[in-house]
Amino acid sequence: MSKYLILFRFTQKGIEHIKEAPARIEAAKQLFRKMNAKVEEFYALMGRYDTMFIAEAPDDETIITAVAALCSLGNVQAETIRAFTEEEFRNLVAAMP
């Protein structure tokens, strides 16, 4: 399974309904599970982004579909970053010519 950092910013709609955010987090976790992905951790953030998921999925297509489905609800915008473990990074570097 591949790891991803998903950084979220609330939309105006998301801010207007901020009190519903905890329930939306649980709904997002369920949505990801239905799409064969998993939210491993959630963090609220200070700064440019409002919240973040650390998630895993079998491939990029799965995570893109899950994030797009979540964003289509209108409460957040997202930036998705593929994360590589230390072992994966070492293997990538070792494979370099």
C-alpha positions as CSV (number, residue, x, y, z in Angstrom):
1,M,0.0,0.0,0.0
2,S,1.2,3.5,-0.9
3,K,1.2,6.3,1.6
4,Y,-0.2,9.8,1.0
5,L,-0.3,13.1,2.8
6,I,-3.6,14.9,1.9
7,L,-3.6,18.6,2.9
8,F,-7.0,20.2,3.1
9,R,-8.3,23.8,3.1
10,F,-11.8,24.6,4.1
11,T,-14.0,26.2,1.5
12,Q,-16.4,28.9,2.4
13,K,-19.1,26.2,2.8
14,G,-16.8,24.2,5.0
15,I,-16.2,27.1,7.3
16,E,-19.9,28.0,7.5
17,H,-20.6,24.5,8.7
18,I,-17.4,24.0,10.8
19,K,-19.3,22.5,13.7
20,E,-20.2,19.6,11.5
21,A,-16.5,19.0,10.7
22,P,-16.0,16.1,13.2
23,A,-18.9,14.2,11.7
24,R,-17.5,14.9,8.2
25,I,-14.1,13.4,9.2
26,E,-15.8,10.2,10.2
27,A,-17.8,10.2,6.9
28,A,-14.6,10.8,5.0
29,K,-13.0,7.8,6.7
30,Q,-15.9,5.6,5.7
31,L,-15.8,6.9,2.1
32,F,-12.1,6.0,1.9
33,R,-12.8,2.5,3.2
34,K,-15.5,2.0,0.6
35,M,-13.0,2.9,-2.0
36,N,-10.3,0.5,-0.8
37,A,-8.2,3.3,0.9
38,K,-7.6,4.0,4.6
39,V,-7.3,7.2,6.6
40,E,-4.5,6.3,9.1
41,E,-4.3,9.6,10.9
42,F,-6.0,13.0,11.0
43,Y,-4.5,16.3,12.1
44,A,-5.8,19.8,12.5
45,L,-3.2,22.3,11.3
46,M,-2.1,25.9,11.8
47,G,-1.0,27.8,8.8
48,R,-1.7,27.4,5.1
49,Y,-3.7,24.3,5.5
50,D,-6.5,23.6,7.9
51,T,-6.4,19.8,8.3
52,M,-4.5,16.8,7.0
53,F,-4.9,13.0,6.5
54,I,-2.2,10.5,6.4
55,A,-3.8,7.8,4.2
56,E,-2.9,4.7,2.3
57,A,-4.2,3.2,-0.9
58,P,-3.2,0.4,-3.3
59,D,-2.4,2.9,-6.1
60,D,-2.5,6.5,-7.2
61,E,-5.8,6.1,-9.1
62,T,-7.6,4.9,-5.9
63,I,-6.4,7.9,-3.8
64,I,-7.2,10.4,-6.6
65,T,-10.7,9.0,-6.9
66,A,-11.3,9.0,-3.1
67,V,-10.0,12.6,-2.7
68,A,-12.0,13.8,-5.7
69,A,-15.1,12.2,-4.3
70,L,-14.5,13.9,-0.9
71,C,-13.8,17.3,-2.5
72,S,-16.9,17.1,-4.7
73,L,-19.0,17.5,-1.5
74,G,-17.8,21.1,-1.4
75,N,-16.4,21.5,2.1
76,V,-12.7,21.2,1.3
77,Q,-10.1,21.6,-1.3
78,A,-7.1,19.2,-1.2
79,E,-3.5,18.8,-2.2
80,T,-2.3,15.2,-2.3
81,I,1.3,14.2,-1.9
82,R,2.7,10.7,-2.4
83,A,4.9,9.8,0.5
84,F,7.7,7.2,0.4
85,T,9.0,5.3,3.4
86,E,12.7,5.4,4.3
87,E,13.1,1.9,2.8
88,E,11.3,2.9,-0.4
89,F,13.5,6.0,-0.7
90,R,16.7,3.9,-0.1
91,N,15.6,1.5,-2.9
92,L,14.9,4.4,-5.3
93,V,18.3,5.9,-4.6
94,A,20.0,2.5,-4.9
95,A,18.4,2.0,-8.3
96,M,19.9,5.1,-9.7
97,P,22.6,4.7,-12.3
